[in-house]
């Protein structure tokens, strides 16, 4: 009959720990199972050691420069594009630009740049406008309203 005080592990399942370097009588004395001579016999090798080849932390390039976390990235639109895609006296907003697929993503806002020509008056709502774009839009009779972020 099996009782609590008679329980013991299966034969062969428990093995004694190998105690190396504990004298000649243990069978694991003198060289302590490390063989003779050589780097592995003497001291531990750090895990990052690569056998003398140039280590990976020296082979990889050092990170150069930095990325400004506060950078404002605008979705840009040129005045020439606005002149092609809108009718005179239309209102241009970021939502309309997205809807008409003139810009793909709003990012941190819309900036109007001065590339191209515009000869129709438009009411433009944008987050930023370049000086050349402002001059061309106002010369064509248009108005600009800056959107505050």
C-alpha positions as CSV (number, residue, x, y, z in Angstrom):
1,X,0.0,0.0,0.0
2,X,1.3,3.5,-1.0
3,X,1.2,6.0,1.8
4,X,2.5,9.6,2.0
5,X,5.6,8.6,4.0
6,X,6.6,5.9,1.6
7,X,6.6,8.1,-1.6
8,X,10.0,8.5,-3.2
9,X,11.2,9.5,-6.8
10,X,11.6,6.8,-9.5
11,X,14.9,5.0,-9.5
12,X,17.5,6.9,-11.7
13,X,15.5,10.1,-11.8
14,X,17.5,11.9,-9.1
15,X,21.2,12.5,-10.0
16,X,23.9,13.9,-7.8
17,X,25.4,17.3,-8.7
18,X,28.8,17.1,-10.3
19,X,31.2,18.9,-7.9
20,X,34.3,19.8,-9.9
21,X,37.7,20.9,-8.5
22,X,37.2,19.2,-5.1
23,X,40.3,17.2,-4.9
24,X,41.8,14.1,-6.6
25,X,39.5,11.6,-4.8
26,X,36.4,13.1,-6.4
27,X,37.5,12.1,-9.9
28,X,37.0,15.7,-11.0
29,X,40.0,17.3,-9.3
30,X,43.1,18.9,-10.8
31,X,41.8,20.3,-14.2
32,X,38.2,20.2,-13.0
33,X,36.9,18.6,-16.3
34,X,38.3,21.5,-18.4
35,X,41.0,19.6,-20.2
36,X,44.5,21.0,-20.3
37,X,45.6,24.5,-21.2
38,X,43.9,26.9,-23.6
39,X,41.6,29.8,-23.1
40,X,38.6,27.7,-22.1
41,X,40.7,26.0,-19.4
42,X,41.8,29.2,-17.7
43,X,39.0,31.7,-17.2
44,X,35.5,32.4,-18.4
45,X,35.0,34.0,-21.8
46,X,32.5,36.8,-21.9
47,X,29.3,36.0,-24.0
48,X,30.0,38.8,-26.4
49,X,33.6,37.5,-27.2
50,X,33.8,36.4,-30.9
51,X,37.1,34.5,-31.0
52,X,39.2,37.5,-31.9
53,X,37.3,38.7,-34.9
54,X,36.0,42.3,-34.8
55,X,33.0,42.2,-32.5
56,X,29.6,43.2,-33.8
57,X,29.4,46.3,-31.7
58,X,32.4,47.6,-33.6
59,X,31.4,46.4,-37.0
60,X,28.0,48.2,-37.0
61,X,28.0,52.0,-37.8
62,X,27.4,54.5,-35.0
63,X,24.1,56.3,-35.1
64,X,24.7,59.6,-36.8
65,X,22.8,62.9,-36.2
66,X,19.4,63.1,-34.5
67,X,15.7,63.2,-35.3
68,X,13.8,66.2,-34.0
69,X,10.8,64.9,-32.1
70,X,9.1,68.3,-32.3
71,X,9.3,68.6,-36.1
72,X,6.1,69.7,-37.9
73,X,5.6,67.8,-41.1
74,X,3.1,69.4,-43.5
75,X,1.2,67.9,-46.3
76,X,2.2,70.3,-49.1
77,X,0.1,71.6,-52.0
78,X,1.2,74.0,-54.7
79,X,-0.9,76.9,-56.0
80,X,-0.6,75.5,-59.5
81,X,-2.5,72.4,-58.4
82,X,-5.2,74.5,-56.7
83,X,-5.7,76.4,-60.0
84,X,-6.1,73.2,-62.0
85,X,-8.5,71.5,-59.5
86,X,-10.8,74.2,-58.3
87,X,-13.3,76.6,-59.9
88,X,-13.2,80.4,-59.3
89,X,-14.5,81.5,-55.8
90,X,-14.3,78.0,-54.4
91,X,-13.3,77.4,-50.7
92,X,-10.3,75.2,-50.2
93,X,-10.0,73.4,-46.8
94,X,-7.9,70.4,-45.7
95,X,-10.9,68.2,-45.6
96,X,-11.8,69.0,-49.3
97,X,-8.1,68.4,-50.3
98,X,-8.3,65.0,-48.6
99,X,-11.7,64.2,-50.2
100,X,-10.4,65.1,-53.7
101,X,-7.2,63.1,-53.1
102,X,-5.0,66.1,-53.7
103,X,-3.3,65.1,-50.5
104,X,-3.1,61.6,-49.2
105,X,-2.6,62.3,-45.5
106,X,-3.2,65.4,-43.3
107,X,0.0,64.9,-41.3
108,X,0.5,67.9,-39.0
109,X,-1.4,70.3,-41.3
110,X,-1.5,71.6,-44.9
111,X,1.0,74.1,-46.3
112,X,0.5,75.9,-49.5
113,X,3.6,76.5,-51.6
114,X,4.1,78.8,-54.6
115,X,5.0,76.4,-57.4
116,X,3.0,77.1,-60.5
117,X,0.6,79.9,-61.4
118,X,-2.9,80.8,-60.2
119,X,-5.3,83.2,-61.9
120,X,-8.6,82.5,-60.2
121,X,-9.7,83.8,-56.8
122,X,-9.9,81.1,-54.1
123,X,-10.7,81.2,-50.4
124,X,-8.0,79.0,-48.8
125,X,-8.0,77.6,-45.3
126,X,-4.5,76.2,-44.4
127,X,-2.1,75.7,-41.5
128,X,0.8,77.5,-43.3
129,X,1.5,79.4,-46.5
130,X,4.8,80.4,-48.1
131,X,5.4,84.0,-48.9
132,X,5.5,83.4,-52.7
133,X,2.2,81.4,-52.5
134,X,0.6,84.2,-50.4
135,X,1.6,86.8,-53.0
136,X,0.3,84.8,-56.0
137,X,-3.1,84.0,-54.3
138,X,-3.7,87.6,-53.2
139,X,-2.6,88.9,-56.7
140,X,-5.3,86.6,-58.2
141,X,-7.9,88.1,-55.8
142,X,-8.0,85.2,-53.4
143,X,-7.9,85.2,-49.6
144,X,-6.0,83.1,-47.0
145,X,-7.2,82.0,-43.6
146,X,-4.6,80.4,-41.4
147,X,-5.8,77.5,-39.2
148,X,-4.4,77.6,-35.7
149,X,-3.1,74.3,-34.3
